[in-house]
Amino acid sequence: MARPALTEEQRRESRRRIREAASALYATSGLGDISARAIAKEAGVSVGTIYSHFGSLAELMQSLWRQPVRQLVADLEKVANQDGPPRDKLRLLMETYVGFGERERAVYRGAFMFVRPESHDKPPAIPLKEAGISSHFVNVISEGQEQGVFRPGDPLEITELLWAGLHGSLSLPDNLDRVAFAAPETMGQRMIDVMLDLVCEEGAS
């Protein structure tokens, strides 16, 4: 006799248990030691159940980070679209990004500090100008350049450097713990001040 189909509520509960199990294993073991079998055992489901909910192990792990990152992008969009001086908006964009990295350390490590094992397929690269996070920086930088507040230059290249600087200030203290760096939150705020001074025209407010 065929097994009765799960209700939508049962499917949601099954997905929740799987994601919680994957999150717990990631927190204790890192991505390299995670397997579908280990997640299935932790969640109390079969390996087949995992693949029925998530197309691949990579998709499952990405699902742990997708919603928080979407919220970050939405928060950045609100900042970029609000009224106010471009300098203030650029600072707030950077503070929003750094604040996310401080509050959501596990999510940040998974979404932005993920080192893809060689056994995993490399995903197609998204052009920087189409990435949700960077697009809002590009818009604010372009606005500031039009008003003479920010230095001239390719807004995309400036965004790339800003993002790299912010990321480095958050990730370097984690990745290179044998060096006595300042705490990530301190590094992040210092980096914001330095980069804002570099981007702004001398004497611009």
VOBA-1610 file (N, C-alpha, C; in pm, whole numbers, padded with zeros to 5 digits, always signed):
BEGIN
Met+00084-00119+00000Met+00000+00000+00000Met+00088+00124+00000Ala+00055+00218-00083Ala+00134+00340-00094Ala+00122+00423+00034Arg+00231+00484+00071Arg+00231+00569+00189Arg+00151+00696+00159Pro+00063+00738+00252Pro-00017+00858+00226Pro+00072+00981+00213Ala+00032+01072+00126Ala+00110+01194+00104Ala+00105+01281+00228Leu+00215+01350+00253Leu+00222+01440+00367Leu+00136+01564+00344Thr+00079+01613+00450Thr+00006+01739+00440Thr+00108+01853+00427Glu+00061+01969+00388Glu+00150+02084+00376Glu+00213+02120+00510Glu+00134+02107+00616Glu+00187+02135+00750Glu+00297+02036+00787Gln+00277+01909+00753Gln+00379+01807+00780Gln+00506+01833+00699Arg+00489+01877+00576Arg+00605+01909+00493Arg+00683+02027+00551Arg+00612+02129+00597Arg+00679+02243+00659Arg+00755+02201+00783Glu+00693+02115+00864Glu+00759+02068+00985Glu+00882+01985+00951Ser+00872+01904+00847Ser+00986+01822+00805Ser+01100+01911+00757Arg+01069+02012+00677Arg+01171+02106+00630Arg+01235+02179+00747Arg+01152+02217+00845Arg+01206+02288+00961Arg+01306+02201+01037Arg+01272+02075+01059Arg+01362+01985+01132Arg+01492+01965+01056Ile+01481+01952+00925Ile+01601+01933+00843Ile+01690+02056+00849Arg+01632+02173+00836Arg+01711+02296+00839Arg+01773+02318+00976Glu+01700+02288+01083Glu+01755+02301+01217Glu+01871+02204+01238Ala+01856+02082+01187Ala+01964+01984+01200Ala+02087+02028+01122Ala+02067+02079+01002Ala+02179+02126+00921Ala+02247+02244+00987Ser+02169+02334+01045Ser+02224+02451+01113Ser+02307+02409+01234Ala+02257+02313+01311Ala+02329+02266+01429Ala+02460+02198+01390Leu+02458+02117+01286Leu+02580+02050+01242Leu+02680+02149+01186Tyr+02630+02249+01113Tyr+02720+02350+01059Tyr+02789+02427+01171Ala+02713+02458+01276Ala+02768+02535+01388Ala+02878+02459+01462Thr+02866+02327+01468Thr+02962+02249+01545Thr+03074+02191+01460Ser+03047+02161+01333Ser+03144+02089+01251Ser+03194+02166+01130Gly+03124+02272+01090Gly+03162+02341+00968Gly+03109+02269+00847Leu+03120+02331+00732Leu+03062+02276+00610Leu+03133+02151+00562Gly+03264+02144+00584Gly+03340+02033+00527Gly+03297+01897+00576Asp+03247+01887+00700Asp+03211+01757+00757Asp+03062+01727+00748Ile+02986+01812+00683Ile+02842+01791+00674Ile+02809+01697+00558Ser+02721+01604+00583Ser+02674+01513+00479Ser+02523+01498+00492Ala+02459+01456+00385Ala+02315+01435+00390Ala+02280+01328+00492Arg+02365+01227+00503Arg+02339+01118+00599Arg+02343+01171+00743Ala+02441+01257+00772Ala+02452+01311+00907Ala+02333+01400+00940Ile+02290+01480+00843Ile+02175+01568+00865Ile+02049+01485+00885Ala+02033+01382+00803Ala+01915+01296+00814Ala+01908+01230+00952Lys+02021+01183+01001Lys+02025+01120+01134Lys+01988+01220+01242Glu+02043+01342+01232Glu+02015+01447+01331Glu+01868+01487+01329Ala+01808+01491+01209Ala+01669+01536+01194Ala+01568+01424+01215Gly+01615+01300+01214Gly+01523+01187+01228Gly+01442+01160+01103Val+01503+01182+00987Val+01435+01157+00859Val+01528+01074+00772Ser+01478+01032+00657Ser+01561+00959+00563Ser+01639+01056+00475Val+01746+01006+00414Val+01822+01088+00320Val+01732+01129+00203Gly+01646+01038+00160Gly+01555+01069+00050Gly+01462+01185+00082Thr+01422+01195+00209Thr+01335+01305+00249Thr+01406+01439+00232Ile+01534+01442+00264Ile+01611+01566+00246Ile+01608+01610+00101Tyr+01635+01515+00010Tyr+01641+01551-00131Tyr+01502+01577-00191Ser+01398+01530-00123Ser+01264+01562-00172Ser+01226+01707-00139His+01287+01761-00034His+01261+01900+00005His+01361+01997-00058Phe+01485+01952-00071Phe+01593+02036-00122Phe+01663+01961-00234Gly+01682+02027-00345Gly+01737+01958-00462Gly+01876+01903-00443Ser+01954+01964-00351Ser+02091+01921-00330Ser+02132+01963-00190Leu+02244+01908-00145Leu+02296+01948-00015Leu+02333+02096-00015Ala+02390+02143-00127Ala+02426+02284-00137Ala+02302+02373-00125Glu+02192+02333-00187Glu+02069+02412-00180Glu+02017+02418-00037Leu+02027+02306+00034Leu+01985+02303+00174Leu+02067+02402+00256Met+02199+02399+00242Met+02283+02487+00321Met+02258+02633+00285Gln+02239+02662+00157Gln+02212+02800+00116Gln+02080+02850+00171Ser+01985+02759+00192Ser+01855+02799+00244Ser+01866+02852+00387Leu+01971+02812+00459Leu+01990+02861+00596Leu+02024+03009+00597Trp+02083+03057+00489Trp+02131+03194+00484Trp+02046+03285+00396Arg+01962+03225+00312Arg+01894+03304+00208Arg+01803+03412+00267Gln+01717+03375+00362Gln+01622+03472+00414Gln+01689+03585+00491Pro+01784+03558+00580Pro+01852+03671+00646Pro+01923+03763+00547Val+01982+03708+00442Val+02051+03792+00344Val+01949+03874+00265Arg+01834+03815+00234Arg+01728+03891+00167Arg+01684+04009+00254Gln+01677+03988+00384Gln+01638+04096+00474Gln+01745+04205+00476Leu+01872+04164+00471Leu+01981+04262+00464Leu+01966+04346+00338Val+01940+04282+00225Val+01925+04356+00099Val+01807+04452+00108Ala+01697+04408+00170Ala+01580+04496+00186Ala+01614+04615+00275Asp+01692+04592+00380Asp+01732+04702+00469Asp+01821+04802+00395Leu+01911+04751+00312Leu+01998+04839+00234Leu+01916+04920+00133Glu+01816+04858+00076Glu+01731+04928-00021Glu+01658+05044+00045Lys+01610+05022+00167Lys+01541+05131+00239Lys+01635+05249+00261Val+01759+05218+00299Val+01855+05324+00321Val+01883+05400+00191Ala+01906+05326+00083Ala+01941+05388-00045Ala+01828+05476-00099Asn+01704+05440-00067Asn+01589+05512-00122Asn+01539+05626-00034Gln+01595+05638+00086Gln+01547+05744+00174Gln+01605+05880+00133Asp+01542+05985+00180Asp+01593+06120+00155Asp+01711+06147+00247Gly+01800+06235+00200Gly+01912+06272+00284Gly+02040+06287+00204Pro+02142+06345+00264Pro+02270+06364+00195Pro+02332+06229+00158Pro+02392+06219+00040Pro+02454+06092-00003Pro+02560+06042+00095Arg+02637+06133+00155Arg+02740+06091+00251Arg+02676+06018+00369Asp+02567+06074+00421Asp+02499+06009+00534Asp+02443+05874+00493Lys+02389+05867+00371Lys+02331+05741+00325Lys+02439+05635+00304Leu+02555+05677+00251Leu+02663+05581+00231Leu+02713+05529+00365Arg+02727+05617+00463Arg+02768+05571+00596Arg+02667+05471+00652Leu+02539+05503+00638Leu+02435+05415+00693Leu+02432+05282+00618Leu+02458+05284+00487Leu+02467+05158+00413Leu+02579+05071+00470Met+02695+05132+00493Met+02807+05055+00545Met+02781+05008+00688Glu+02719+05093+00769Glu+02686+05054+00907Glu+02583+04941+00910Thr+02491+04943+00816Thr+02391+04836+00808Thr+02456+04704+00775Tyr+02550+04707+00681Tyr+02620+04584+00642Tyr+02705+04532+00758Val+02782+04620+00820Val+02867+04578+00933Val+02781+04530+01049Gly+02670+04598+01075Gly+02581+04556+01183Gly+02525+04417+01160Phe+02493+04387+01034Phe+02445+04253+01001Phe+02554+04150+01032Gly+02678+04179+00993Gly+02787+04087+01018Gly+02812+04064+01166Glu+02787+04166+01248Glu+02805+04153+01392Glu+02693+04072+01456Arg+02568+04100+01416Arg+02452+04034+01477Arg+02436+03890+01430Glu+02462+03868+01302Glu+02435+03738+01240Glu+02567+03670+01204Arg+02649+03642+01305Arg+02782+03589+01277Arg+02776+03456+01202Ala+02690+03364+01246Ala+02683+03234+01180Ala+02634+03248+01037Val+02535+03333+01016Val+02482+03355+00882Val+02589+03422+00795Tyr+02659+03521+00853Tyr+02761+03591+00775Tyr+02872+03495+00733Arg+02914+03409+00825Arg+03019+03313+00790Arg+02974+03222+00677Gly+02849+03178+00684Gly+02800+03087+00582Gly+02779+03153+00447Ala+02722+03274+00449Ala+02687+03341+00324Ala+02803+03413+00259Phe+02896+03469+00341Phe+03001+03554+00287Phe+03142+03505+00312Met+03159+03406+00400Met+03292+03354+00427Met+03303+03207+00386Phe+03207+03162+00308Phe+03203+03023+00263Phe+03319+02994+00168Val+03395+02891+00201Val+03502+02845+00112Val+03454+02716+00047Arg+03431+02723-00083Arg+03372+02610-00154Arg+03471+02494-00164Pro+03433+02377-00111Pro+03519+02260-00128Pro+03537+02227-00276Glu+03649+02174-00312Glu+03676+02143-00453Glu+03577+02041-00508Ser+03517+01961-00421Ser+03420+01861-00466Ser+03286+01922-00503His+03263+02048-00465His+03136+02114-00496His+03149+02191-00627Asp+03043+02184-00709Asp+03043+02258-00835Asp+03044+02408-00808Lys+03118+02481-00892Lys+03123+02626-00881Lys+02997+02685-00942Pro+02924+02768-00869Pro+02801+02825-00924Pro+02833+02934-01026Pro+02740+02965-01114Pro+02762+03075-01209Pro+02774+03207-01134Ala+02867+03290-01177Ala+02891+03417-01108Ala+02787+03522-01149Ile+02737+03596-01052Ile+02644+03705-01077Ile+02725+03832-01101Pro+02698+03908-01207Pro+02769+04036-01224Pro+02751+04124-01102Leu+02857+04191-01062Leu+02854+04272-00941Leu+02741+04375-00944Lys+02716+04432-01061Lys+02613+04536-01071Lys+02473+04480-01052Glu+02457+04347-01060Glu+02326+04286-01043Glu+02306+04226-00904Ala+02411+04221-00823Ala+02398+04168-00688Ala+02319+04267-00604Gly+02225+04216-00525Gly+02137+04304-00449Gly+02210+04398-00356Ile+02312+04349-00288Ile+02385+04432-00193Ile+02457+04545-00265Ser+02535+04511-00365Ser+02619+04612-00430Ser+02539+04713-00510Ser+02425+04673-00564Ser+02347+04765-00647Ser+02306+04890-00570His+02277+04877-00442His+02234+04992-00363His+02352+05085-00333Phe+02469+05028-00315Phe+02589+05111-00299Phe+02617+05189-00428Val+02605+05121-00541Val+02629+05186-00670Val+02535+05306-00688Asn+02408+05288-00653Asn+02310+05396-00671Asn+02343+05517-00585Val+02381+05493-00459Val+02411+05603-00369Val+02541+05672-00409Ile+02640+05596-00451Ile+02766+05655-00496Ile+02742+05741-00621Ser+02663+05691-00714Ser+02631+05767-00836Ser+02560+05897-00800Glu+02468+05890-00706Glu+02396+06009-00661Glu+02493+06111-00601Gly+02585+06063-00519Gly+02682+06152-00456Gly+02777+06215-00557Gln+02813+06140-00659Gln+02900+06196-00763Gln+02829+06304-00842Glu+02700+06283-00870Glu+02624+06384-00943Glu+02613+06515-00864Gln+02615+06504-00732Gln+02605+06623-00646Gln+02743+06679-00610Gly+02848+06617-00660Gly+02983+06665-00631Gly+03032+06631-00492Val+02965+06536-00425Val+03003+06498-00288Val+03112+06391-00289Phe+03103+06298-00385Phe+03199+06188-00391Phe+03296+06209-00507Arg+03413+06154-00492Arg+03515+06165-00596Arg+03467+06098-00725Pro+03515+06143-00840Pro+03478+06078-00966Pro+03542+05939-00975Gly+03486+05857-01061Gly+03535+05721-01080Gly+03419+05629-01108Asp+03449+05509-01151Asp+03345+05411-01181Asp+03276+05370-01052Pro+03145+05398-01036Pro+03074+05362-00912Pro+03083+05213-00881Leu+03090+05129-00985Leu+03098+04985-00963Leu+03233+04947-00902Glu+03340+05008-00952Glu+03472+04980-00898Glu+03484+05030-00754Ile+03427+05148-00728Ile+03429+05202-00592Ile+03351+05109-00498Thr+03235+05063-00543Thr+03155+04971-00464Thr+03232+04842-00434Glu+03299+04791-00535Glu+03376+04668-00517Glu+03480+04684-00407Leu+03549+04797-00407Leu+03651+04822-00305Leu+03588+04842-00167Leu+03477+04914-00161Leu+03410+04934-00033Leu+03365+04801+00026Trp+03303+04719-00057Trp+03254+04589-00008Trp+03372+04503+00038Ala+03480+04504-00039Ala+03597+04425-00001Ala+03654+04473+00133Gly+03657+04606+00152Gly+03707+04659+00278Gly+03620+04622+00396Leu+03489+04635+00381Leu+03397+04599+00488Leu+03407+04451+00521His+03412+04369+00416His+03421+04225+00437His+03550+04189+00509Gly+03661+04250+00467Gly+03787+04219+00530Gly+03788+04256+00677Ser+03726+04368+00712Ser+03725+04410+00852Ser+03645+04314+00939Leu+03547+04247+00880Leu+03465+04150+00955Leu+03526+04010+00956Ser+03588+03972+00844Ser+03633+03833+00831Ser+03777+03810+00877Leu+03864+03910+00861Leu+04004+03889+00895Leu+04026+03854+01042Pro+03960+03922+01137Pro+03979+03882+01277Pro+03933+03739+01305Asp+03835+03690+01229Asp+03789+03553+01245Asp+03886+03453+01182Asn+03928+03483+01061Asn+04009+03388+00984Asn+04154+03382+01028Leu+04206+03493+01082Leu+04347+03499+01118Leu+04358+03526+01267Asp+04308+03431+01347Asp+04301+03455+01491Asp+04434+03444+01562Arg+04539+03408+01489Arg+04671+03407+01553Arg+04733+03547+01558Val+04665+03644+01496Val+04709+03784+01501Val+04610+03861+01588Ala+04660+03947+01673Ala+04574+04018+01769Ala+04508+04139+01703Phe+04414+04112+01613Phe+04336+04219+01552Phe+04236+04274+01654Ala+04189+04394+01628Ala+04076+04447+01705Ala+03953+04362+01675Ala+03852+04371+01761Ala+03728+04297+01740Ala+03663+04339+01609Pro+03589+04248+01544Pro+03527+04281+01416Pro+03443+04407+01419Glu+03366+04428+01527Glu+03281+04547+01532Glu+03365+04675+01538Thr+03478+04669+01606Thr+03568+04784+01610Thr+03634+04807+01475Met+03682+04698+01415Met+03744+04707+01283Met+03645+04762+01181Gly+03522+04715+01190Gly+03420+04758+01094Gly+03395+04908+01101Gln+03382+04963+01221Gln+03357+05106+01236Gln+03477+05188+01190Arg+03597+05142+01219Arg+03716+05213+01173Arg+03724+05211+01021Met+03691+05097+00962Met+03696+05086+00817Met+03596+05179+00752Ile+03478+05192+00810Ile+03377+05284+00757Ile+03430+05427+00754Asp+03492+05470+00864Asp+03546+05606+00869Asp+03654+05629+00763Val+03744+05532+00749Val+03854+05545+00653Val+03801+05551+00511Met+03710+05460+00477Met+03662+05454+00338Met+03574+05573+00304Leu+03498+05622+00401Leu+03414+05738+00374Leu+03501+05859+00343Asp+03611+05875+00417Asp+03703+05985+00389Asp+03766+05972+00251Leu+03795+05848+00210Leu+03858+05827+00080Leu+03761+05854-00036Val+03635+05822-00016Val+03536+05837-00122Val+03493+05982-00138Cys+03487+06057-00028Cys+03433+06192-00033Cys+03534+06291-00090Glu+03483+06387-00165Glu+03566+06497-00212Glu+03612+06579-00092Glu+03731+06632-00099Glu+03783+06712+00012Glu+03692+06833+00034Gly+03650+06848+00158Gly+03565+06961+00194Gly+03417+06937+00170Ala+03381+06822+00110Ala+03239+06794+00084Ala+03172+06749+00212Ser+03044+06781+00225Ser+02969+06741+00344Ser+02853+06653+00304
//
